[in-house]
Amino acid sequence: MKKIILTGGGTAGHVTPNLALIPSLKEHGYEIRYIGSYQGIERKLIEGAGIPYDGISSGKLRRYFDIKNFSDPFRVVKGYGEALKLIKLHRPDVVFSKGGFVAVPVVLAAKHYKIPVIIHESDMTPGLANKICIPSAAKVCCNFPETLGYLPKEKACLTGSPIRKELLQGDRLTGLKYTGLSANRPIILIIGGSLGSVTVNRSVRHILSKLLETFQVIHICGKGNLDESLKTTEGYVQYEYVDAPLKHLFAAADLMISRAGANSICEILALHKPNILIPLSAAASRGDQILNARSFEKQGFSCVLEEENLSDDSLFQAITQTYNDRQTYISRMEQSELHNAVDTIVDMIESLASN
């Protein structure tokens, strides 16, 4: 039986594309294992999927001063030693890395044993962990055409992001039943990541009464961000977090407002949902969401409203214009060739595993 080790961790965004690959890998007869950090978010997600999991020591490599900069290199070295033992023990035919600092020791250990590695870079520009890993990779997959310019030409592959099939199997009527909303008026779905966005939440609620004249609103606002005063507002439902039913809420939505994390916007693209992206500001990040959003805007997939320009008026105007132009956005998304990332990447894995 062919063997593959998946790796990646630190955030859910470094895990969900791996989860999307697992059903297809099983269909192709792979024995699958996962290497992540001892107790990172990836452990719960992967063990929940029934995949054997090995934890290793992990440390973050930073470009800025932090007291942990003195201890984390030792954790990385320890992790590399543990990864060497695991790679030697399991002898995979190929390693697939979704990035994050826990992946660095695994990729370097695979290189030591001459095991081919495929890396996936979600954002427009490679993060530090993937920059370290790219020289050890046979192939580097990416989501954006612009990213190809940052990668070695002979390794770069524009694949898009692997999307979980079940996400595309939502049912609009089930979503309406779950939310209690009507089929007679269009629905806006606002989703700001697992923690929500205070800025976006505030702006949406400021213009809510005006929005509800035309739309209904599903607001996934993040933990601790519910507004009890709006609990009985007709046409408005709010949730801290939605798990399994999320696919049905996607199916019910006519327009989405979202941050611009790479996996989130690739899911929106796969669903062909007209959308407004409000990327995390450069002051609060390395600016990757802004670059992601601008690429989608350039390709005609999204309307972009930067957080610095977010106001009640600008948000309402963007919603009105995007909804009016919704068919144009849908048509551009339907023309995208980045809808078969799972098949493309599994074919790449098959090719390297058979060499």
C-alpha positions in Angstrom: 0.0 0.0 0.0 1.2 3.5 -0.8 2.0 5.7 2.2 1.7 9.5 2.6 2.4 11.8 5.5 0.4 15.0 5.7 1.7 17.9 7.8 0.8 21.5 8.7 -0.6 23.3 11.7 -0.9 26.4 13.8 -4.2 27.5 12.4 -7.3 25.7 11.0 -6.2 27.2 7.6 -3.2 24.9 7.7 -5.3 21.9 8.3 -8.6 22.1 6.3 -7.0 21.7 2.9 -5.3 18.5 4.2 -8.7 17.3 5.4 -10.1 18.0 1.9 -7.5 15.7 0.4 -8.1 12.7 2.7 -11.2 11.2 1.1 -9.6 11.2 -2.4 -6.3 9.8 -1.0 -8.2 6.9 0.6 -10.0 6.2 -2.7 -6.5 6.0 -4.3 -5.4 3.4 -1.7 -3.1 5.5 0.5 -2.2 4.7 4.0 -2.4 8.2 5.6 -0.6 9.6 8.7 -0.4 13.1 10.0 2.5 14.9 11.8 1.6 18.0 13.7 2.4 19.7 17.0 1.8 18.1 20.4 -1.4 19.9 21.2 -2.1 22.3 18.3 -5.5 22.8 16.7 -4.5 20.3 14.0 -4.5 17.4 16.5 -8.2 17.7 17.4 -9.2 18.1 13.7 -7.1 15.3 12.4 -7.9 12.8 15.1 -11.6 13.7 14.7 -11.2 12.6 11.1 -9.8 9.2 12.2 -6.3 9.7 10.9 -3.3 8.4 12.9 -1.5 11.4 14.4 2.1 11.9 15.6 3.0 15.0 17.6 6.4 16.7 17.5 8.0 19.7 19.2 7.3 22.9 17.4 8.7 26.4 17.7 8.0 29.6 15.8 10.7 31.4 13.8 10.1 35.2 14.1 11.4 38.2 12.2 10.8 40.4 15.3 12.2 40.4 18.9 10.4 38.1 21.3 11.8 36.4 24.4 10.7 33.0 22.9 13.3 33.6 20.2 15.8 32.2 22.6 14.0 29.0 23.3 12.1 28.2 20.2 15.1 27.2 18.1 15.7 24.4 20.5 12.1 23.3 20.1 12.6 23.3 16.3 15.8 21.2 16.6 14.0 18.8 18.9 11.1 18.6 16.4 13.5 17.8 13.6 15.0 14.9 15.5 11.5 13.6 16.2 10.5 14.0 12.6 13.6 12.1 11.4 12.5 9.2 13.6 8.9 9.2 12.4 9.9 9.5 8.7 12.4 6.6 9.2 9.7 4.5 11.0 6.8 5.1 8.6 8.8 5.4 5.3 6.2 7.3 3.3 6.3 7.5 -0.5 5.5 11.2 -0.4 4.9 14.1 2.1 2.3 16.8 1.6 2.8 20.0 3.6 0.2 22.7 4.1 2.7 24.9 5.9 3.0 26.4 9.4 6.1 26.1 11.5 5.4 22.6 12.6 5.8 21.5 9.0 9.4 22.8 8.7 11.1 19.9 10.6 8.9 17.3 8.7 9.9 18.7 5.3 13.6 18.8 6.2 13.4 15.3 7.6 11.8 14.1 4.4 14.5 15.7 2.3 17.1 13.9 4.5 15.6 10.6 3.5 15.1 11.7 -0.2 11.3 11.4 0.1 9.5 13.8 -2.4 7.6 16.7 -0.8 4.8 18.7 -2.2 4.1 22.1 -0.5 0.9 24.2 -0.7 1.1 27.9 -0.3 -2.3 29.5 0.4 -1.4 33.2 0.4 -0.2 35.5 -2.4 3.4 35.6 -1.0 5.0 32.7 0.8 5.3 32.9 4.5 8.5 32.4 6.4 7.9 28.7 7.1 7.3 27.8 3.5 10.2 30.0 2.3 12.4 27.7 4.5 10.8 24.6 3.0 10.6 25.5 -0.7 14.3 24.4 -1.5 13.4 21.0 -0.2 10.2 20.6 -2.2 9.7 18.8 -5.5 6.5 20.8 -6.2 5.0 24.0 -4.8 1.2 24.5 -5.3 -0.4 27.9 -5.0 -3.8 29.7 -5.2 -3.0 32.9 -7.1 -1.5 33.5 -10.5 0.7 36.3 -9.0 2.3 33.8 -6.6 4.0 32.0 -9.5 6.4 34.9 -9.7 7.6 34.2 -6.1 8.3 30.5 -6.7 11.0 28.6 -8.6 9.6 28.2 -12.1 10.3 24.4 -12.3 8.5 23.7 -9.1 5.5 26.1 -9.2 2.0 24.8 -10.0 -1.2 26.9 -9.9 -3.8 24.5 -8.4 -6.1 26.5 -6.2 -7.0 25.3 -2.7 -8.4 21.9 -1.9 -12.0 22.3 -0.9 -14.0 19.8 1.2 -16.6 18.2 -1.1 -19.3 18.4 1.6 -19.0 22.2 1.6 -20.4 22.1 -1.9 -23.3 19.9 -0.9 -25.3 22.4 1.1 -29.1 22.6 0.6 -30.8 26.1 0.5 -34.0 24.9 2.0 -32.2 23.2 4.9 -30.3 26.5 5.5 -33.6 28.5 5.5 -35.1 26.0 8.0 -32.1 26.2 10.2 -32.2 30.0 10.3 -35.9 30.5 10.2 -35.5 33.0 7.3 -37.8 33.4 4.3 -37.2 32.3 0.7 -38.9 35.5 -0.6 -36.0 37.9 0.1 -32.3 37.7 -0.7 -29.9 36.7 2.1 -26.5 38.2 3.1 -24.2 35.9 5.0 -21.5 37.7 7.0 -18.6 35.6 8.3 -15.6 37.1 9.9 -13.5 34.1 10.9 -13.6 32.1 14.1 -13.1 35.1 16.3 -15.2 37.4 14.3 -14.4 41.0 13.5 -15.4 43.8 15.9 -15.1 46.4 13.1 -17.2 44.5 10.6 -19.8 43.5 13.2 -20.2 47.1 14.3 -20.6 48.4 10.7 -23.1 45.7 9.8 -25.2 46.4 12.9 -25.1 50.2 12.3 -26.8 49.8 8.9 -28.9 46.7 9.8 -32.3 48.5 9.8 -31.5 49.8 6.3 -30.3 46.4 5.1 -33.4 44.7 6.3 -35.6 46.8 4.1 -34.3 44.7 1.2 -32.3 41.8 2.6 -32.2 39.2 5.3 -29.0 38.8 7.3 -27.2 35.7 8.6 -24.4 37.1 10.9 -21.7 34.7 12.1 -20.1 37.2 14.5 -17.6 35.2 16.5 -17.3 34.1 20.1 -18.6 36.7 22.6 -19.9 39.0 19.9 -23.7 38.3 20.0 -25.9 41.4 20.5 -28.8 40.4 22.8 -30.7 43.6 21.9 -31.1 42.2 18.3 -32.1 38.8 19.3 -35.8 39.2 18.2 -35.1 41.3 15.1 -37.1 39.9 12.2 -35.0 38.9 9.2 -31.7 38.9 11.3 -30.1 35.8 12.8 -26.8 35.8 14.6 -24.4 33.0 15.7 -21.1 32.9 17.5 -20.0 30.0 15.4 -21.5 27.5 13.0 -20.0 24.1 12.3 -21.8 21.3 10.3 -24.8 23.4 9.1 -22.4 26.0 7.6 -22.7 24.4 4.1 -26.4 24.9 4.2 -26.0 28.6 5.2 -23.6 29.0 2.2 -26.3 27.5 0.0 -28.9 29.9 1.3 -26.7 33.0 0.8 -27.2 35.3 -2.2 -24.2 37.5 -1.1 -21.3 37.0 1.3 -19.2 39.5 3.3 -16.0 37.9 4.5 -12.4 38.5 5.6 -9.9 37.5 3.0 -8.1 34.5 4.4 -6.9 32.3 1.5 -8.9 29.2 2.3 -12.1 31.2 3.0 -12.0 33.1 -0.3 -11.2 29.9 -2.2 -14.3 28.3 -0.7 -16.3 31.4 -1.8 -14.9 31.0 -5.3 -15.8 27.3 -5.4 -19.4 28.2 -4.3 -19.7 31.0 -6.9 -21.0 33.4 -4.3 -21.0 37.1 -5.1 -18.9 38.6 -2.3 -17.4 41.6 -0.6 -14.0 41.1 1.0 -12.9 43.2 3.9 -9.2 42.1 4.4 -7.5 42.3 7.7 -5.5 45.5 7.8 -1.8 45.6 7.3 -1.4 47.0 10.8 -2.9 43.8 12.2 -1.2 41.3 9.9 1.6 40.8 7.4 -0.7 42.2 4.7 -1.4 38.8 3.1 -5.2 39.2 3.2 -5.0 42.5 1.3 -2.9 40.9 -1.4 -5.3 37.9 -1.6 -8.3 40.2 -1.9 -6.7 42.4 -4.6 -6.0 39.3 -6.7 -9.6 38.2 -6.5 -10.7 41.7 -7.3 -8.4 41.8 -10.3 -9.8 38.5 -11.6 -13.3 39.8 -11.2 -14.4 37.5 -8.4 -14.8 40.0 -5.6 -15.6 43.5 -4.5 -12.9 44.7 -2.0 -13.5 47.2 0.8 -10.4 47.8 2.8 -10.8 48.1 6.5 -9.3 51.6 6.5 -12.1 52.7 4.2 -14.9 50.9 6.0 -17.8 53.1 7.0 -21.5 52.7 7.3 -22.0 54.4 3.9 -19.2 52.6 2.1 -20.4 49.2 3.3 -24.0 49.9 2.3 -22.9 51.1 -1.1 -20.7 48.1 -1.7 -23.5 45.7 -0.7 -26.0 47.4 -3.0 -23.6 47.5 -6.0 -22.3 44.0 -5.6 -25.8 42.6 -5.3 -26.9 44.5 -8.4 -23.8 43.2 -10.3 -24.1 39.7 -8.9 -24.5 37.9 -12.2 -21.3 39.4 -13.5 -19.4 38.1 -10.4 -21.0 34.7 -10.7 -20.0 34.4 -14.4 -16.4 35.3 -13.7 -16.2 32.7 -10.9 -17.7 30.0 -13.1 -15.0 30.7 -15.7 -12.2 30.1 -13.2 -10.1 27.0 -13.8 -9.2 26.6 -10.1 -12.1 24.3 -9.2 -10.4 20.9 -9.2 -7.6 21.4 -6.8 -8.1 18.0 -5.0 -7.9 16.1 -8.3 -4.9 18.1 -9.5 -2.9 17.7 -6.3 -3.8 14.0 -5.9 -2.6 13.4 -9.4 0.6 15.2 -8.6 1.0 13.0 -5.4 0.4 9.9 -7.5 3.1 10.9 -10.0 5.7 11.5 -7.3 4.8 8.4 -5.3 5.2 6.1 -8.2 8.7 7.4 -9.2 
